[in-house]
């Protein structure tokens, strides 16, 4: 995983029970990337296979980035 600072605003979203990335590791990545970190409770690994369906919170985060 690249650790260079990302040269634009980013949001890293993780979960307390992600089976690939611990919350501590997600915080490490977010700090390296200078990314805002949002931790969800018990959401598992967040990806296209997560059964989130139409994820309204994800759309809100995207709109937040679009406004910055």
Buried (B, 14 or more C-beta within 10 A) or exposed (E): EEEEEEEEEBBBBBBEEBEEBEBEEBBBBBEBBEBBBBBBEEBBEBEEEEEBEEBEEEEEBEEEEEEE
